[in-house]
Amino acid sequence: MKSAANSWGNVENQTADLVFDGVKPLYDMATSAWQNYTPLPTVSPIALTEGITSSKLRIWLDRNGHYDTTGYTHTLKVGDNYYSPSGYYKSYHYLPDHVFFPYFDIDISIVNNAQVGIGIIDSSNKLHVEIPAQTFTAGDNSKLWYVTFTAGTWAYSKTTVTGKVFNTFFAKF
C-alpha cells in the first residue's frame, strides 16, 4: 500500500488475482497432499418434529467438539435421506462454554435395521463430512452416539454417557 489511506485502489504492488481454473490439483492441508478438486455435494435435509411417541424414538449425538461451531449441522443419514436435528439440549458443562447435544426424534420404521450414518453440512447445505453408516438395532436409541476422528478416519460409536452432565439431561435422555 502506498500510504496510511489503504484501499485496493491505492496499491503500489499487488500479486495478480488468483483464480482457480477448476482443473489443476489443489494442496489439501488436512492430508498434506495434492488432490484434484471435487465440489462438495449439496443435500436437502428433512426436518424432524420434536417429540417421542410409541412410533418415534430419540437418538442423541455427542459431536465431541467436531464441527461444533456456528454454521455446521450434524444430520442423521438413513439411506439417501438426511435428517436435521429435532433440537439441541445443553448437556455437558465445560467452563466457559456449554456443550449442546443434537437429538433426532425419528420414526422407528425409518431407522429400524437400516444403515444409519452421520453427515456434517454447512449453512449452504454442502456436505463436508460423511461418517460411515452402521446398522441400527433395537436399543441403539438408549445409547449416546459419539463422533470420533482418529488417524484421518471418521466414525461414531454407540456408548454410554461419561463426564459431567446436567441432571436435567437424563430426564430428556
N, C-alpha and C positions, 0 to 999 in steps of 0.2 A: 504494500500500500504506500502511496506517496506521502500521506500526512495523517494527522490525527483524525481528519474528516474521512474516515474509512468508509468506502462503499464500493460495490462491484464496478461502478463506472469510473472509479478513481484509482485504478491499479497501475503499477509500474511494470510488474512482471507477473504472469499468470500461466500456469500449466494449462494446456488446451483441455477443454471439457472432455471428460472420458465418457464414452457411450458404449455400453455393452452391445456387441453385434449379434448376440443370441446363438453364436456358433462356437467360438473359441472356448476352451475349458476355463473354469474359474478355480481359484485356490480355496479349498474348504479348510477353514481354521480348525474345525472340530476333528477332522480326520488327518490333517496335515498332508493333504494330497490334492493334486489337480483332478477335477472331475468335470464331466460335461454338465451343463446347466439343464435342469429339469424343472419346469414350472410347478409350483405347488398346486395340487388339485383343490377344487372348491367343493365343499359338501354343504348340504342343506339339512341342518339338524331338525329333528321333530321335537316339538315342545311336549313336555310331560306335565300332567296336572298333579299337584301335590295331594297326597292322601293315600293311606293304606286301607285296603278293603279285603274281603275274602278272595278277591281275584287279582289283587295288586300287592306287590311286596316292595320293600325299600332296600336299595343297595347303597352302602356307604363307601366313599373313596377317600383315602389319605394320599394326597398328591406328593407328600414327602418333600415339599419345597420345590418340586419341579414345575415350572411354568405357573407359579402361584400369583405372579404379578398381574396387574390390571391389563386387560387386552387379550387374555387367553382363556379358553374354556375347555374343560375336560368333558368329553362326551362319552357316552356308552355306545359301542358299536355292536349291533346284532345283525348278522348277515350283511347286507349292503346298506342298512339304515343306521344313522347316527342319531342319538337322543340327547337333548340338552338336559342339564340337571333340573330336577323339580325345585331345588332350593339349596341353600347353604346353611350350615349351623356352626356356631363358634364352639369348638371342642377343646383344643389344647390351649394352654396359656403359657406363652413364652414372652418374657419381657423384652422389648416394649410392645411387641406385636402379638396378636392372637392368630390362631390358625382356624380357618373356616373349611370344613369338610363339605364337598358337594355330595348330594344324595339324589338318587334316581328312584322315583316311585313308578314302577312299570308293571304291566300286566304279566302275570305268571306265565300265561300261554306264549308270550313272546320270547321269554328267556329260558324256559324250562328245556333242558337238554340241548340248548343252542350253543353255538360258538359265540362267546361274548368277549370283545376286546375294548380297548380304550383309545379314543382319538383326541388329540390336542389341536384345537383350532384357534386362529386369531380372530380379531373383530371383523375381518372381511370374509370369514368362513373358509380361509385357506388352511388346509390340513398340514400341520408341521410335524406331528409325530403320530405314528400308529403303533400302539402297543399290541403285540400278538394276542390273539383270542385264546380262551380256554373254554372247555365245556362247562356250562352252568349245571350244577347238580343241586338237589334238594339240600337246604341248609346253608348254601353259599351266601344268602342274604343275611345270615346271622353272624357273618364274619366281616372284618374290615378289609377292604381291598387296598393293598399297599403298593404304590408305584416305586419301582427302582430303576436306576440306570447304572449299570456296572460294566466296565470294560467295553463301552460302546454299545451295549445291548439294553434295550428297554424291556421291562417285564412287569408283571404285578403278581403279588401273592395274596392269598386269602388267609388272613391271620387274625389274631386277637388284638384288642386294644392294649397298648402299652404306653407308659408315660402318664403325665398328669393330664387329666381331663376334668372338665366341669361336671359336677354331679347331675346337672340337668341334661347332659349329653346322653346318659344312659336311659333317661325317660324317653328320648327320641329314638334311641337305638333299639 
